[in-house]
């Protein structure tokens, strides 16, 4: 199957890419983590790319 992307918002400003991978890899293999510009400067948003759509759910 094809990969899937998941947007994760409202994460603390001090979170690191390693933290995100550690937290969300429990749900499956993450292919990529990309920081996106959030409209709210008090938190971060990221796009996680998973191997399959089933994992992203």
Secondary structure by P-SEA (a helix, b strand, c coil): cbbbbbbbccccccccaaaaaaacccccccccccccccccccbbbbbbbcccccccc
